[in-house]
C-alpha cells in the first residue's frame, strides 16, 4: 500500500493530543498524475455518517461530498476559508456537497465552543452558512456581542437566537461531532474527507483539486 503523500513543511493545522490512530491522507500535491492516482487508490476511505442536523449545502446528487471537521477559532481553518473554500465554489459549481462538523479544540481555543453553539443557533433559523462565513471573516472577533451582532446582520430573530445561546441548546450535538472526530482519528483542525479520502490541514487548492478531479474522472468512467 503506498504511503500518503507527505508535506515537506510543518502541518498547517491546530492539533490536540490523540490516543488512537490519526487520519492519513493527502497533504501535498505532486506533479505526476499517475502517482496521484496510485496514492489515492492506496488510501483508506473513511465512512462518516451525515446526520439530519448536520449543516449541508450543495446538490444532493453531487458527485463530490466534502466533510470538514473544523473549529471557528482555528487560524488554519480560517486560512482554508480564505482563499481555498471560495476557489472550490468557483471551480466546481454544482459538483460539491459541503458538510460541516464541529470539532472545537476547547483545550487551546476558549472561544471555539461558544462560536460553534452560536453557529448551530443560526442553523436553527436556516442561516448556518452565511453565519459560518461571518465567523470565519474575523471581522468582529469571537465574543458574545459579536455572535449577537452577526445574528442581527442576518436578520435572525434575535430573541430566539439569544435564548438558544443561553440554553446551550446544541451542546450535545457539538460534543457528538467531537466524539465522532476522535473516534475516527481526527486530531487536528481543519481535517477534510473528500468522498471519504482524508486531507489533513490547511492545504493548498491543488491538493483538493487532485482528489476531486480523480473522483470526477472515476465517476465519469463508471457512467460510460
Secondary structure, DSSP 8 states (H G I E B T S, - for coil): -------SS---SEE---SS----EE-S--S-HHHHHHHHHHS-B------TTSEEES-TT-SEEEEEEE-TT-HHHHHIIIIIIHHHHHHTTTTEEEEEEE---TTT-TTHHHHHHHHHHHHHTT-HHHHHHHHHHTSS-SSHHHHHHHHHHTT--HHHHHHHHHHTTTHHHHHHHHHHHHHTT--EESEEEETTEEEESS--HHHHHHHHHHHHHHHHHHH-
